[in-house]
Amino acid sequence: MDLKLFVEVFVTLLVIMDPPGMVPIFLALTGPLAARERHRAARQAVTLALGVIVIFAVAGQTILDYLHVSLPALQGAGGLLLVLVALELLTGKADDPGQQTTSNIALVPLGTPLLAGPGAIVATMLFVQGADGLSDQLAIAVGIVAVMVAVWLTLRFSGGIVRVLRPSGIEVLTRIAGLLLAAIAVQLIADAVGAFVKVFQQAS
């Protein structure tokens, strides 16, 4: 196994997924839930993210080509989805646990597009396209799994923060997380628009 490539994959995906930055958003979405349900949400989100990344690593370009979807379009769609989630956090609609289930939270937005977002998908596809032989493919696979384990551990043991912050602190954290998430969404959309503009300029 190529250890250098493993480290490169691990560090790149870890920076993109940003587990510490995910903690406030994760707690904002799962804070009202019981500890068992919160742990389950973390497990489901990481499992889904791993599945999505593996699928795009194996057949990502084929899927996008078949659907006639470009990477900027995928990025823009992820940004729009995050805008909706951010608005729920900012307006307090996400505070009512009765309006959402653990599985829904784990699937959207935690599993995708926050963890398995356009950045992670594109980076993984580029690593796979540049792989040369079985040793490189093994390094990429192990790197992806290692990142997912690190993300799961971060989310799994973030529950201690809930006990420290208490409900009032969670409410404040929810608003901050909504603001941060809105900023991430706007950046994704801006990057997608920039990519489209660059393509049009090259075409003309």
Buried (B, 14 or more C-beta within 10 A) or exposed (E): BBEEBBEBBBEBBBEBBBBEBBBBBBBBBBBBBEEEBBBBBBBBBBBBBBEBBBEBBEEBEEEBEEEEEBBBBBBBBBBEBBBEBBBBBBEEEBBEBEEBEBBBBBBBBBBBBBBBBBBBBBBBBEBBEEBEEEBBBBBBBBBBEBBBEBBBEBBEEBBEBBEEBEEEBBBEBBBBBBEBBBEBBBEBBEBBBEBBEEEEEEEE
